[in-house]
Amino acid sequence: MNKAELVESIQKALGKDATKRAAEDALAAVLGSIEKGVKKDKKVQIIGFGTFEVKKRAARQGRNPKTGEAMKIAASKSVGFKASSTLKAGL
């Protein structure tokens, strides 16, 4: 499911009177809130759905695949998602 399909699904769930714009705004509000929560608290937990969490990657040595030369890969952060047991059970 892509973003357009998700907006369409939200629009149907909101009922006949909901516009596509209202569904897009609802999706943007949810995603924006998750983004702010992850930036501020490093973790957003939605019971029955899952947890978004900042994951840290340590600096490490790697290799340039083209030349085979050793190189340093800088430390970085990314957002991970762990599905809840309820969501996993429903799959």
Biopython code that builds the backbone (N, CA, C, O; Angstrom):
import numpy as np
from Bio.PDB.StructureBuilder import StructureBuilder

atoms = [
    (1, "MET", "N", (0.844, -1.173, 0.000)),
    (1, "MET", "CA", (0.000, 0.000, 0.000)),
    (1, "MET", "C", (0.892, 1.239, 0.000)),
    (1, "MET", "O", (1.805, 1.359, 0.817)),
    (2, "ASN", "N", (0.620, 2.143, -0.912)),
    (2, "ASN", "CA", (1.387, 3.389, -0.958)),
    (2, "ASN", "C", (0.591, 4.520, -0.294)),
    (2, "ASN", "O", (-0.506, 4.290, 0.213)),
    (3, "LYS", "N", (1.137, 5.722, -0.298)),
    (3, "LYS", "CA", (0.507, 6.840, 0.401)),
    (3, "LYS", "C", (-0.869, 7.169, -0.182)),
    (3, "LYS", "O", (-1.806, 7.421, 0.575)),
    (4, "ALA", "N", (-1.008, 7.171, -1.491)),
    (4, "ALA", "CA", (-2.287, 7.486, -2.128)),
    (4, "ALA", "C", (-3.358, 6.465, -1.738)),
    (4, "ALA", "O", (-4.502, 6.829, -1.465)),
    (5, "GLU", "N", (-2.980, 5.192, -1.716)),
    (5, "GLU", "CA", (-3.921, 4.150, -1.319)),
    (5, "GLU", "C", (-4.281, 4.270, 0.158)),
    (5, "GLU", "O", (-5.422, 4.009, 0.539)),
    (6, "LEU", "N", (-3.331, 4.659, 0.980)),
    (6, "LEU", "CA", (-3.584, 4.858, 2.400)),
    (6, "LEU", "C", (-4.554, 6.020, 2.614)),
    (6, "LEU", "O", (-5.465, 5.917, 3.435)),
    (7, "VAL", "N", (-4.372, 7.113, 1.893)),
    (7, "VAL", "CA", (-5.283, 8.263, 1.981)),
    (7, "VAL", "C", (-6.690, 7.836, 1.581)),
    (7, "VAL", "O", (-7.662, 8.214, 2.235)),
    (8, "GLU", "N", (-6.805, 7.060, 0.522)),
    (8, "GLU", "CA", (-8.106, 6.573, 0.055)),
    (8, "GLU", "C", (-8.768, 5.692, 1.118)),
    (8, "GLU", "O", (-9.972, 5.795, 1.356)),
    (9, "SER", "N", (-7.982, 4.838, 1.748)),
    (9, "SER", "CA", (-8.498, 3.974, 2.807)),
    (9, "SER", "C", (-8.975, 4.784, 4.012)),
    (9, "SER", "O", (-10.012, 4.474, 4.598)),
    (10, "ILE", "N", (-8.226, 5.814, 4.377)),
    (10, "ILE", "CA", (-8.623, 6.692, 5.485)),
    (10, "ILE", "C", (-9.910, 7.419, 5.136)),
    (10, "ILE", "O", (-10.794, 7.562, 5.980)),
    (11, "GLN", "N", (-10.015, 7.875, 3.908)),
    (11, "GLN", "CA", (-11.208, 8.593, 3.459)),
    (11, "GLN", "C", (-12.440, 7.695, 3.583)),
    (11, "GLN", "O", (-13.486, 8.145, 4.049)),
    (12, "LYS", "N", (-12.326, 6.441, 3.173)),
    (12, "LYS", "CA", (-13.449, 5.501, 3.278)),
    (12, "LYS", "C", (-13.797, 5.233, 4.741)),
    (12, "LYS", "O", (-14.972, 5.143, 5.095)),
    (13, "ALA", "N", (-12.767, 5.103, 5.596)),
    (13, "ALA", "CA", (-13.007, 4.831, 7.013)),
    (13, "ALA", "C", (-13.688, 6.011, 7.712)),
    (13, "ALA", "O", (-14.444, 5.811, 8.662)),
    (14, "LEU", "N", (-13.428, 7.232, 7.253)),
    (14, "LEU", "CA", (-14.029, 8.415, 7.862)),
    (14, "LEU", "C", (-15.488, 8.600, 7.452)),
    (14, "LEU", "O", (-16.222, 9.328, 8.121)),
    (15, "GLY", "N", (-15.917, 7.966, 6.383)),
    (15, "GLY", "CA", (-17.315, 8.044, 5.962)),
    (15, "GLY", "C", (-17.511, 8.843, 4.686)),
    (15, "GLY", "O", (-16.566, 9.383, 4.111)),
    (16, "LYS", "N", (-18.776, 8.902, 4.261)),
    (16, "LYS", "CA", (-19.139, 9.550, 2.991)),
    (16, "LYS", "C", (-18.775, 11.030, 2.950)),
    (16, "LYS", "O", (-18.337, 11.546, 1.921)),
    (17, "ASP", "N", (-18.963, 11.702, 4.076)),
    (17, "ASP", "CA", (-18.774, 13.152, 4.105)),
    (17, "ASP", "C", (-17.313, 13.589, 4.099)),
    (17, "ASP", "O", (-17.023, 14.770, 3.911)),
    (18, "ALA", "N", (-16.401, 12.661, 4.300)),
    (18, "ALA", "CA", (-14.974, 13.003, 4.368)),
    (18, "ALA", "C", (-14.419, 13.272, 2.973)),
    (18, "ALA", "O", (-14.706, 12.550, 2.018)),
    (19, "THR", "N", (-13.629, 14.319, 2.883)),
    (19, "THR", "CA", (-12.989, 14.647, 1.614)),
    (19, "THR", "C", (-11.599, 14.032, 1.567)),
    (19, "THR", "O", (-11.046, 13.613, 2.584)),
    (20, "LYS", "N", (-11.055, 13.991, 0.369)),
    (20, "LYS", "CA", (-9.691, 13.483, 0.210)),
    (20, "LYS", "C", (-8.724, 14.384, 0.972)),
    (20, "LYS", "O", (-7.756, 13.905, 1.562)),
    (21, "ARG", "N", (-8.987, 15.684, 0.957)),
    (21, "ARG", "CA", (-8.132, 16.647, 1.665)),
    (21, "ARG", "C", (-8.143, 16.377, 3.170)),
    (21, "ARG", "O", (-7.102, 16.460, 3.820)),
    (22, "ALA", "N", (-9.314, 16.053, 3.727)),
    (22, "ALA", "CA", (-9.420, 15.758, 5.161)),
    (22, "ALA", "C", (-8.632, 14.487, 5.501)),
    (22, "ALA", "O", (-7.981, 14.414, 6.543)),
    (23, "ALA", "N", (-8.695, 13.502, 4.623)),
    (23, "ALA", "CA", (-7.944, 12.267, 4.842)),
    (23, "ALA", "C", (-6.446, 12.521, 4.766)),
    (23, "ALA", "O", (-5.683, 11.980, 5.566)),
    (24, "GLU", "N", (-6.018, 13.346, 3.805)),
    (24, "GLU", "CA", (-4.594, 13.694, 3.685)),
    (24, "GLU", "C", (-4.129, 14.456, 4.920)),
    (24, "GLU", "O", (-3.029, 14.222, 5.420)),
    (25, "ASP", "N", (-4.967, 15.371, 5.413)),
    (25, "ASP", "CA", (-4.624, 16.133, 6.618)),
    (25, "ASP", "C", (-4.515, 15.227, 7.840)),
    (25, "ASP", "O", (-3.627, 15.403, 8.675)),
    (26, "ALA", "N", (-5.423, 14.255, 7.941)),
    (26, "ALA", "CA", (-5.393, 13.310, 9.065)),
    (26, "ALA", "C", (-4.107, 12.487, 9.031)),
    (26, "ALA", "O", (-3.455, 12.306, 10.060)),
    (27, "LEU", "N", (-3.746, 11.994, 7.858)),
    (27, "LEU", "CA", (-2.520, 11.213, 7.710)),
    (27, "LEU", "C", (-1.291, 12.058, 8.034)),
    (27, "LEU", "O", (-0.378, 11.602, 8.723)),
    (28, "ALA", "N", (-1.277, 13.289, 7.533)),
    (28, "ALA", "CA", (-0.148, 14.186, 7.792)),
    (28, "ALA", "C", (-0.020, 14.483, 9.279)),
    (28, "ALA", "O", (1.091, 14.573, 9.802)),
    (29, "ALA", "N", (-1.150, 14.634, 9.961)),
    (29, "ALA", "CA", (-1.132, 14.901, 11.403)),
    (29, "ALA", "C", (-0.557, 13.717, 12.177)),
    (29, "ALA", "O", (0.244, 13.902, 13.093)),
    (30, "VAL", "N", (-0.962, 12.513, 11.813)),
    (30, "VAL", "CA", (-0.456, 11.317, 12.499)),
    (30, "VAL", "C", (1.036, 11.144, 12.246)),
    (30, "VAL", "O", (1.803, 10.921, 13.183)),
    (31, "LEU", "N", (1.449, 11.244, 10.992)),
    (31, "LEU", "CA", (2.865, 11.064, 10.667)),
    (31, "LEU", "C", (3.724, 12.165, 11.285)),
    (31, "LEU", "O", (4.836, 11.904, 11.745)),
    (32, "GLY", "N", (3.209, 13.393, 11.295)),
    (32, "GLY", "CA", (3.930, 14.502, 11.914)),
    (32, "GLY", "C", (4.087, 14.303, 13.409)),
    (32, "GLY", "O", (5.139, 14.602, 13.973)),
    (33, "SER", "N", (3.047, 13.800, 14.048)),
    (33, "SER", "CA", (3.112, 13.549, 15.489)),
    (33, "SER", "C", (4.105, 12.441, 15.816)),
    (33, "SER", "O", (4.839, 12.536, 16.801)),
    (34, "ILE", "N", (4.134, 11.403, 15.007)),
    (34, "ILE", "CA", (5.104, 10.322, 15.211)),
    (34, "ILE", "C", (6.518, 10.862, 15.039)),
    (34, "ILE", "O", (7.407, 10.551, 15.831)),
    (35, "GLU", "N", (6.724, 11.671, 14.005)),
    (35, "GLU", "CA", (8.046, 12.259, 13.749)),
    (35, "GLU", "C", (8.501, 13.121, 14.926)),
    (35, "GLU", "O", (9.639, 13.001, 15.379)),
    (36, "LYS", "N", (7.617, 13.989, 15.425)),
    (36, "LYS", "CA", (7.960, 14.837, 16.568)),
    (36, "LYS", "C", (8.251, 14.005, 17.806)),
    (36, "LYS", "O", (9.187, 14.300, 18.549)),
    (37, "GLY", "N", (7.454, 12.965, 18.031)),
    (37, "GLY", "CA", (7.650, 12.106, 19.193)),
    (37, "GLY", "C", (8.977, 11.378, 19.159)),
    (37, "GLY", "O", (9.655, 11.259, 20.180)),
    (38, "VAL", "N", (9.349, 10.888, 17.983)),
    (38, "VAL", "CA", (10.625, 10.179, 17.850)),
    (38, "VAL", "C", (11.788, 11.146, 18.065)),
    (38, "VAL", "O", (12.778, 10.796, 18.707)),
    (39, "LYS", "N", (11.668, 12.362, 17.528)),
    (39, "LYS", "CA", (12.739, 13.354, 17.709)),
    (39, "LYS", "C", (12.871, 13.771, 19.165)),
    (39, "LYS", "O", (13.985, 13.928, 19.664)),
    (40, "LYS", "N", (11.749, 13.951, 19.853)),
    (40, "LYS", "CA", (11.767, 14.448, 21.220)),
    (40, "LYS", "C", (12.076, 13.354, 22.246)),
    (40, "LYS", "O", (12.987, 13.501, 23.061)),
    (41, "ASP", "N", (11.322, 12.272, 22.198)),
    (41, "ASP", "CA", (11.410, 11.230, 23.230)),
    (41, "ASP", "C", (12.206, 10.003, 22.809)),
    (41, "ASP", "O", (12.452, 9.118, 23.628)),
    (42, "LYS", "N", (12.609, 9.938, 21.553)),
    (42, "LYS", "CA", (13.371, 8.814, 20.994)),
    (42, "LYS", "C", (12.541, 7.542, 20.840)),
    (42, "LYS", "O", (13.054, 6.516, 20.391)),
    (43, "LYS", "N", (11.236, 7.606, 21.217)),
    (43, "LYS", "CA", (10.420, 6.399, 21.142)),
    (43, "LYS", "C", (8.946, 6.792, 21.095)),
    (43, "LYS", "O", (8.512, 7.651, 21.861)),
    (44, "VAL", "N", (8.168, 6.166, 20.194)),
    (44, "VAL", "CA", (6.727, 6.353, 20.133)),
    (44, "VAL", "C", (6.099, 4.969, 20.143)),
    (44, "VAL", "O", (6.331, 4.164, 19.241)),
    (45, "GLN", "N", (5.302, 4.700, 21.172)),
    (45, "GLN", "CA", (4.678, 3.391, 21.309)),
    (45, "GLN", "C", (3.176, 3.530, 21.097)),
    (45, "GLN", "O", (2.511, 4.313, 21.777)),
    (46, "ILE", "N", (2.653, 2.765, 20.152)),
    (46, "ILE", "CA", (1.223, 2.729, 19.886)),
    (46, "ILE", "C", (0.745, 1.330, 20.239)),
    (46, "ILE", "O", (1.003, 0.369, 19.514)),
    (47, "ILE", "N", (0.046, 1.229, 21.362)),
    (47, "ILE", "CA", (-0.401, -0.072, 21.867)),
    (47, "ILE", "C", (-1.267, -0.753, 20.802)),
    (47, "ILE", "O", (-2.165, -0.134, 20.231)),
    (48, "GLY", "N", (-0.991, -2.009, 20.549)),
    (48, "GLY", "CA", (-1.736, -2.785, 19.567)),
    (48, "GLY", "C", (-1.220, -2.626, 18.144)),
    (48, "GLY", "O", (-1.687, -3.312, 17.236)),
    (49, "PHE", "N", (-0.259, -1.727, 17.942)),
    (49, "PHE", "CA", (0.296, -1.530, 16.606)),
    (49, "PHE", "C", (1.793, -1.773, 16.590)),
    (49, "PHE", "O", (2.269, -2.655, 15.875)),
    (50, "GLY", "N", (2.546, -1.001, 17.372)),
    (50, "GLY", "CA", (3.990, -1.189, 17.401)),
    (50, "GLY", "C", (4.708, 0.002, 17.986)),
    (50, "GLY", "O", (4.090, 0.932, 18.504)),
    (51, "THR", "N", (6.038, -0.040, 17.896)),
    (51, "THR", "CA", (6.888, 0.987, 18.479)),
    (51, "THR", "C", (7.875, 1.510, 17.442)),
    (51, "THR", "O", (8.564, 0.739, 16.774)),
    (52, "PHE", "N", (7.929, 2.838, 17.320)),
    (52, "PHE", "CA", (8.933, 3.505, 16.499)),
    (52, "PHE", "C", (10.021, 3.960, 17.452)),
    (52, "PHE", "O", (9.730, 4.581, 18.474)),
    (53, "GLU", "N", (11.277, 3.658, 17.130)),
    (53, "GLU", "CA", (12.365, 3.965, 18.056)),
    (53, "GLU", "C", (13.635, 4.345, 17.297)),
    (53, "GLU", "O", (13.932, 3.794, 16.237)),
    (54, "VAL", "N", (14.380, 5.304, 17.867)),
    (54, "VAL", "CA", (15.659, 5.701, 17.279)),
    (54, "VAL", "C", (16.679, 4.606, 17.564)),
    (54, "VAL", "O", (16.837, 4.169, 18.703)),
    (55, "LYS", "N", (17.362, 4.173, 16.523)),
    (55, "LYS", "CA", (18.410, 3.165, 16.680)),
    (55, "LYS", "C", (19.736, 3.793, 16.297)),
    (55, "LYS", "O", (19.847, 4.477, 15.279)),
    (56, "LYS", "N", (20.727, 3.554, 17.118)),
    (56, "LYS", "CA", (22.061, 4.109, 16.867)),
    (56, "LYS", "C", (22.942, 3.052, 16.228)),
    (56, "LYS", "O", (22.948, 1.892, 16.641)),
    (57, "ARG", "N", (23.681, 3.469, 15.217)),
    (57, "ARG", "CA", (24.659, 2.597, 14.577)),
    (57, "ARG", "C", (26.041, 3.140, 14.903)),
    (57, "ARG", "O", (26.320, 4.319, 14.682)),
    (58, "ALA", "N", (26.883, 2.302, 15.416)),
    (58, "ALA", "CA", (28.238, 2.715, 15.783)),
    (58, "ALA", "C", (29.092, 2.921, 14.528)),
    (58, "ALA", "O", (28.802, 2.366, 13.468)),
    (59, "ALA", "N", (30.135, 3.718, 14.666)),
    (59, "ALA", "CA", (31.092, 3.898, 13.574)),
    (59, "ALA", "C", (31.789, 2.556, 13.344)),
    (59, "ALA", "O", (32.011, 1.792, 14.284)),
    (60, "ARG", "N", (32.123, 2.285, 12.107)),
    (60, "ARG", "CA", (32.760, 0.998, 11.805)),
    (60, "ARG", "C", (33.621, 1.107, 10.558)),
    (60, "ARG", "O", (33.569, 2.095, 9.825)),
    (61, "GLN", "N", (34.401, 0.086, 10.341)),
    (61, "GLN", "CA", (35.233, -0.001, 9.142)),
    (61, "GLN", "C", (34.443, -0.707, 8.050)),
    (61, "GLN", "O", (33.742, -1.685, 8.311)),
    (62, "GLY", "N", (34.560, -0.214, 6.844)),
    (62, "GLY", "CA", (33.909, -0.840, 5.709)),
    (62, "GLY", "C", (34.859, -0.887, 4.529)),
    (62, "GLY", "O", (36.024, -0.505, 4.643)),
    (63, "ARG", "N", (34.368, -1.349, 3.414)),
    (63, "ARG", "CA", (35.178, -1.413, 2.204)),
    (63, "ARG", "C", (34.421, -0.783, 1.053)),
    (63, "ARG", "O", (33.216, -0.973, 0.892)),
    (64, "ASN", "N", (35.168, -0.023, 0.252)),
    (64, "ASN", "CA", (34.604, 0.523, -0.973)),
    (64, "ASN", "C", (34.447, -0.659, -1.931)),
    (64, "ASN", "O", (35.446, -1.282, -2.293)),
    (65, "PRO", "N", (33.225, -0.983, -2.350)),
    (65, "PRO", "CA", (33.035, -2.162, -3.196)),
    (65, "PRO", "C", (33.703, -2.041, -4.566)),
    (65, "PRO", "O", (34.019, -3.046, -5.202)),
    (66, "LYS", "N", (33.913, -0.815, -5.007)),
    (66, "LYS", "CA", (34.521, -0.616, -6.327)),
    (66, "LYS", "C", (36.023, -0.847, -6.296)),
    (66, "LYS", "O", (36.580, -1.489, -7.186)),
    (67, "THR", "N", (36.681, -0.313, -5.251)),
    (67, "THR", "CA", (38.139, -0.390, -5.204)),
    (67, "THR", "C", (38.665, -1.396, -4.187)),
    (67, "THR", "O", (39.823, -1.808, -4.254)),
    (68, "GLY", "N", (37.810, -1.789, -3.245)),
    (68, "GLY", "CA", (38.257, -2.705, -2.195)),
    (68, "GLY", "C", (39.019, -2.006, -1.088)),
    (68, "GLY", "O", (39.489, -2.654, -0.153)),
    (69, "GLU", "N", (39.145, -0.693, -1.182)),
    (69, "GLU", "CA", (39.888, 0.090, -0.195)),
    (69, "GLU", "C", (39.096, 0.197, 1.111)),
    (69, "GLU", "O", (37.883, 0.405, 1.096)),
    (70, "ALA", "N", (39.801, 0.053, 2.247)),
    (70, "ALA", "CA", (39.169, 0.194, 3.556)),
    (70, "ALA", "C", (38.786, 1.648, 3.781)),
    (70, "ALA", "O", (39.508, 2.561, 3.380)),
    (71, "MET", "N", (37.635, 1.854, 4.431)),
    (71, "MET", "CA", (37.179, 3.212, 4.703)),
    (71, "MET", "C", (36.391, 3.238, 6.003)),
    (71, "MET", "O", (35.865, 2.216, 6.444)),
    (72, "LYS", "N", (36.315, 4.406, 6.608)),
    (72, "LYS", "CA", (35.561, 4.558, 7.841)),
    (72, "LYS", "C", (34.118, 4.917, 7.495)),
    (72, "LYS", "O", (33.862, 5.777, 6.653)),
    (73, "ILE", "N", (33.184, 4.244, 8.158)),
    (73, "ILE", "CA", (31.769, 4.570, 8.022)),
    (73, "ILE", "C", (31.370, 5.252, 9.322)),
    (73, "ILE", "O", (31.521, 4.680, 10.401)),
    (74, "ALA", "N", (30.860, 6.472, 9.217)),
    (74, "ALA", "CA", (30.538, 7.277, 10.395)),
    (74, "ALA", "C", (29.352, 6.695, 11.165)),
    (74, "ALA", "O", (28.523, 5.981, 10.602)),
    (75, "ALA", "N", (29.286, 7.007, 12.444)),
    (75, "ALA", "CA", (28.149, 6.621, 13.267)),
    (75, "ALA", "C", (26.910, 7.333, 12.740)),
    (75, "ALA", "O", (27.000, 8.444, 12.219)),
    (76, "SER", "N", (25.763, 6.696, 12.875)),
    (76, "SER", "CA", (24.530, 7.305, 12.389)),
    (76, "SER", "C", (23.345, 6.860, 13.232)),
    (76, "SER", "O", (23.452, 5.959, 14.064)),
    (77, "LYS", "N", (22.227, 7.506, 13.000)),
    (77, "LYS", "CA", (20.980, 7.154, 13.668)),
    (77, "LYS", "C", (19.934, 6.873, 12.605)),
    (77, "LYS", "O", (19.956, 7.471, 11.529)),
    (78, "SER", "N", (19.012, 5.958, 12.907)),
    (78, "SER", "CA", (17.897, 5.691, 12.017)),
    (78, "SER", "C", (16.675, 5.363, 12.871)),
    (78, "SER", "O", (16.791, 5.156, 14.079)),
    (79, "VAL", "N", (15.525, 5.317, 12.247)),
    (79, "VAL", "CA", (14.295, 4.980, 12.964)),
    (79, "VAL", "C", (13.933, 3.542, 12.631)),
    (79, "VAL", "O", (13.865, 3.151, 11.466)),
    (80, "GLY", "N", (13.706, 2.771, 13.677)),
    (80, "GLY", "CA", (13.295, 1.385, 13.504)),
    (80, "GLY", "C", (11.857, 1.213, 13.944)),
    (80, "GLY", "O", (11.346, 2.014, 14.728)),
    (81, "PHE", "N", (11.203, 0.184, 13.452)),
    (81, "PHE", "CA", (9.836, -0.127, 13.847)),
    (81, "PHE", "C", (9.777, -1.572, 14.288)),
    (81, "PHE", "O", (10.273, -2.469, 13.605)),
    (82, "LYS", "N", (9.165, -1.783, 15.439)),
    (82, "LYS", "CA", (8.969, -3.138, 15.936)),
    (82, "LYS", "C", (7.471, -3.343, 16.098)),
    (82, "LYS", "O", (6.826, -2.636, 16.872)),
    (83, "ALA", "N", (6.916, -4.304, 15.374)),
    (83, "ALA", "CA", (5.486, -4.570, 15.417)),
    (83, "ALA", "C", (5.101, -5.193, 16.757)),
    (83, "ALA", "O", (5.868, -5.949, 17.353)),
    (84, "SER", "N", (3.888, -4.855, 17.218)),
    (84, "SER", "CA", (3.397, -5.425, 18.484)),
    (84, "SER", "C", (2.979, -6.872, 18.257)),
    (84, "SER", "O", (2.767, -7.310, 17.126)),
    (85, "SER", "N", (2.868, -7.595, 19.354)),
    (85, "SER", "CA", (2.449, -8.995, 19.252)),
    (85, "SER", "C", (1.026, -9.101, 18.712)),
    (85, "SER", "O", (0.697, -10.075, 18.035)),
    (86, "THR", "N", (0.182, -8.117, 18.999)),
    (86, "THR", "CA", (-1.193, -8.103, 18.486)),
    (86, "THR", "C", (-1.181, -7.983, 16.972)),
    (86, "THR", "O", (-1.908, -8.700, 16.285)),
    (87, "LEU", "N", (-0.366, -7.086, 16.450)),
    (87, "LEU", "CA", (-0.265, -6.910, 15.005)),
    (87, "LEU", "C", (0.309, -8.168, 14.358)),
    (87, "LEU", "O", (-0.189, -8.615, 13.325)),
    (88, "LYS", "N", (1.343, -8.737, 14.952)),
    (88, "LYS", "CA", (1.952, -9.950, 14.401)),
    (88, "LYS", "C", (0.963, -11.102, 14.375)),
    (88, "LYS", "O", (0.946, -11.881, 13.423)),
    (89, "ALA", "N", (0.137, -11.220, 15.412)),
    (89, "ALA", "CA", (-0.818, -12.303, 15.495)),
    (89, "ALA", "C", (-1.904, -12.179, 14.411)),
    (89, "ALA", "O", (-2.463, -13.181, 13.965)),
    (90, "GLY", "N", (-2.186, -10.957, 14.002)),
    (90, "GLY", "CA", (-3.207, -10.718, 12.990)),
    (90, "GLY", "C", (-2.748, -10.916, 11.567)),
    (90, "GLY", "O", (-3.560, -10.850, 10.644)),
    (91, "LEU", "N", (-1.469, -11.157, 11.366)),
    (91, "LEU", "CA", (-0.950, -11.333, 10.001)),
    (91, "LEU", "C", (-1.252, -12.711, 9.455)),
    (91, "LEU", "O", (-0.884, -13.020, 8.321)),
]
sb = StructureBuilder()
sb.init_structure("model")
sb.init_model(0)
sb.init_chain("A")
sb.init_seg("    ")
for serial, (resi, resn, name, xyz) in enumerate(atoms, 1):
    if name == "N":
        sb.init_residue(resn, " ", resi, " ")
    sb.init_atom(name, np.array(xyz, "f"), 0.0, 1.0, " ", f" {name:<3s}", serial, name[0])
structure = sb.get_structure()
